[in-house]
């Protein structure tokens, strides 16, 4: 079996060609569909787009720039002539096919968890650590959706003030569990409103008008689930703060596609809400939504379909009399900044190198 080390060593990666050939792996999934939309909406300068998926999806058509493109069955030969491969089909597919893409000369932007903590693979949020891309050897990892959205909100604060500790509580949408979970939310909500019973099949608990601890596997010793541990590790890596103390609780809520999170950030020195708010002026990828007079702050209904991460409810943490802690609320579209948009932004940055 071809290894990543063999693939990377056999095919040195130079600057990506102008007007590259782009492939989407997992094109028919929830994130794959958003990748297609992002490439079109942002006018990504590609010469050809190839849609790759499982054999059961082969032959389907998807619209791109007014044309129907046919989905092809993914195999090891799918990457001949491809310059950028956007993977969004799960870690198993990434581990199986990424090396073949690299061997063929493509740069892989991978949306799964397969390579995020590999020291040889940059983990990138372009607004935060775009410089890390320079070290890539054929693969660039797209972060966990919570880590991507959170670090966009945290980076302007870290640039002005030194973060000493972070506490997060997340309110995560169905889209993070895929298209099937989104459909289960729709169906279970309709059943609930009709007064009908509904047996969940995708998620472990009733979803309509309910919320529950994130359904990632639980670590019985620590009491933290896999989602929480991923967010801690990836946030530290993206921010370049390997020892940052982070406390976190991740909750699945009945929202289709936008993740919310309550963040409490402790700094090395006292920071006022006014100073924190000023740090966001002109910050890339952030929109300030902080209207105390109207009690109007970030909401999933506003963030869904939006590229920017919404930040608001900026206030002093009453639990820290030292004045070093600021509380804020953040909402971002899980399918966009939490997945597809971030991947396309990485691809855009590759063209500029």
N, C-alpha and C positions, 0 to 999 in steps of 0.2 A: 504493500500500500504506500502511495506517495506521501511523504511527510512534509510538513510546512518548512522544515529546515532545508530539505532537499529542493523544494520548489523555490524558496527564496534565494538559495545560493546559485541555482542554475539559471535564474532569470533576473539580472539586475534591473531595478526599476528606475527609469529616468522620468523626466517630466511627462505628464499625461498629454497626449496629443490634443490639439485644438479640434473641436467638433468630434468628440470621441464616440465610439460605439459603446452604448450602455446596455447592461443586462439587469433585469430585476428578477431575483430568485425568490419565489413565493409570491408571484405577481397577483394571484387571485385572493390572497388573504387580506385582512383588514389593513395592515400596514402596507402591503404591496399595492393595494388600490390607492392609498394616500401617496405613496411614492410616485405613482403614475401622475396623479393630480398635481403634486408639487413640481415635478419636472416640467409639466405643461404650464402651470401658473407662473412659474419663475422664469420661463423662457430659457431653460437650460440648453446650451448650444451643442446638442448632440447631432450626429450624422445618421444614426440608426438606433432604434430601441428594440431590444429583444426581450420577450416575456417568457419566463421559465417557471415551471411548476411541476407538480406530480403528474404521473401519467393519466390519472383520472381527470385532471383539468386540461390536458392537452386537447387542442382543437377548439377550445372556447375562444371567443373574440372579445377584445376590450378596446374601447375608443381612446385614441390619443391624437390630438390635433386634427380632429375631424375624420380620422381614418380608423378602420378596424384593423387591429393587429391580432394575429393568431398566437395563442399560447402554445409554447413548445414543451415537450417532456424534457425534464432536466436529466442530463447524464454527464459523464466526465468530459465528453467532447463538446459540450455546449458553449465553451468559452473561447473557441478559436476566433480570433479577430476582435475580441472584446477588450476594451480599455479600462472600463470601470464596471465592477459587478456589485450591485446593491443587494445584499443578502437579507431576507426577512422571512425565513421559513423554519426557525427553531435551531437550537444548538446542535442537534444531531445532524441535520442537513449541512450546517456550516462546517462541522468537524469532518464530514465526509467529502464535501466538494470544494471547500475553500482552497485547499492545496492545488487542486487541478486548475482553478481559476488563476492562481498566482503563477503556476507553471506555464500557463498559456500567455502570460504577460499582463494580466489584468491586475488592477488594484482593487482589493475587496474592501468594501465598507460593510461591516457586519453588525446587524441589529440584535443578534442573539447574545446570550451570556457566555458563549464558548471561549472567547479570547479576552474578555474584559480585564481579567487579572493576570494575564500573561505579561511578564516584564518586557518581552520583546515586541509587544503590540501596543501602540499608543491608544489611549482611551480619551476621546476628544469631544469637547463641546466648543465649537469655534469661537464663541464670544468669551470663553474663559481661558482655554489653553491651546489655541491653534498652533502655537510653535511646536507642540509635541508631535505634530504630524511629520516633522522633518526626519524623525527617526524611524519611520515606518519601513518595513521590509516586505511590503506587499499586502498587509492587512492593517486596517484601522478599525477599532472597535467603537460602536455606537453605545452610549451608556444605558443603563437602566433608566426608565422614564422618569422616576422620581428624582434620581440623581441629576439627570440632565436639566430638569425644570428648576430644581432647588439651586443648583450651582449658578445658573444664569442670574437668579435673584441674589445669591450670596456674593458673587464676584465683585460687584461695585462696592459693597461694604468692605470686603477684604482689601480692595485696592486703596481705600481711604483709612481704614482702621484695621488693626490686627485682631482677627477672631480667635478667641480663646476656648470657647465651648459652644456647642450647638445642641438644641433639643428640638425634635420635630414630631408632630403628629400628623399623619397623612389621611386623606379622604379620597380613596382611589376608585376610579371609574371602571365600568365593565370592560372597556376596550383593552385594558391592560391584560385581560385574560383571553382576548381574541374575539373574532366575529361571532363565534358560537355563544359566548357569554353575553354579548350585546343582544343577540336575538333572544336568549333566555330571559333577559331583563324585560324586553318588550312583551314576550309571551306571558311571563308570570305576572306582569303588571296588568295586562288585559284580563287574565284569569281572575286575579284578585278583585278587580273592579266588577266583574260579572258575578262574583261570589262563588267561583268554581275552585276546586282544588287543583294544585299544580305540584308535580313532583320534579324537583331540580335534577338535572342530569349533568350539567357542566360544572356548576359550583356546588359546594357541599351543604349549603344552607339556603332556605328561602330568601330570594333576593328582593322581591317587590316590597316596598315600604319596610325595609329591614337593612341593617348593616351588621358587619361581623369582622372579626380579626382576619387579616389577609390570609388567603387560603394556601400560601406557600408552605412547604413542609416545615414543621416545628423542630427546633433543636431542644430535646427534652432537658438537657442540662442547663442551658442558659435561659430557656423560656422565650427566646427570640425566634421568629420564623425566618425562612430563607430570604424573603423580600427585605426584611429589616436589616439583616446582615449584609446583603448585597448593597443596599443604599449606603450603609456606613462605610464599607470598604471602597466603593466607587467614588463617593463624595470626597473622601480623603485623597484618593489618587488624582482626581480631576483638579482639585484645589491645590495640590502639591503640599498638603498638610497631613503627612502620614500618621501623626500622633494625635490629631484633633479628637478630643472627647466628644462623642455624639450619643445622645439618647434618642430613641425613636420608637414609635408605635404606628404600625401601618394597618389601616382599616379599609375594607372594601365597602363602598357605599353605592346606592342605586342611581348612579349617574352614568350616562352613556359613554362620554369620551374625554372629560376634562378632570384632571387630578387637582385637588386642593391640598394645601398643607399649612399648618400653623407652625411657624418657626420662632424660636426664642434664641437670640444670638447674644452671647456674652463676649465682650471685647477686652483687650488689655487695659484700656483706659476708659473713663466715662464718655458716653456718647449720648447726645440728646436726640429726640425724634426729629428735630429740625435738621440736624447734621446728617442723620441717616437718610432723610427724605432728599436732601440736596445731593447725596451721593448718586442718586438715580437720574439726575438731570443729564440727559444725553447718553445714558447707558444703552449699549447695544442689546437688542432683544427684549427690552423691558418697557412696559407701559405702566405708569403710576395711576392707580385707581384708588384714591384716598380722600373721599369727600365726607368729612365728619358731619357737616351741616345737614346733609341729606341721608346720612347713614348708608352711604353707597360705597361698597368695597368689592374686591374681586369675587366673581361668581362664575360657576361653570357655564351658565347660559351666555355669558359674555365672552368667555375664553374659547368656547367651542368654535372651531373653524378659524381661529386667530393665530397668527404666527408668534406674536409677542407673548411673553409671560407677564401676567398681571400681578402687580404688587401693591399692597395697601394695608390698612389697619396698623400703620406704623405708630408705635406708642412705647413708652417706657414700661419695662417689666416691673410691676409693683412688688414682685417677690424678691427683687434685688435692690436693697436700699443703697448699694454702692453707686448706682447710676451707670453701671457698665453693661447692662443688658437691655436689648430692644426686642420687642415682640412685633411680628408682622404676619400677614396672611398672603399666600401666594397661590395662584391658580394658573395652570397651563394645559393646553390641549395635549392629551397623552399621545394621540396619533400623529401630531405634528411635531412640536418641539420635543416631545417625549420619544419620538421615533423617526418618522419619515422626513420631516423638515430638517432635523439635525443631520441625518444621513446625506440629504441633498446639499446642505450647506458644506459638509465635508467634501463632497464631490466638487462643488464650486471652488473651494479653496485649493483643491488639487490642480485645477486648471490655471490657477494664478502662480503656481510654483515654478 
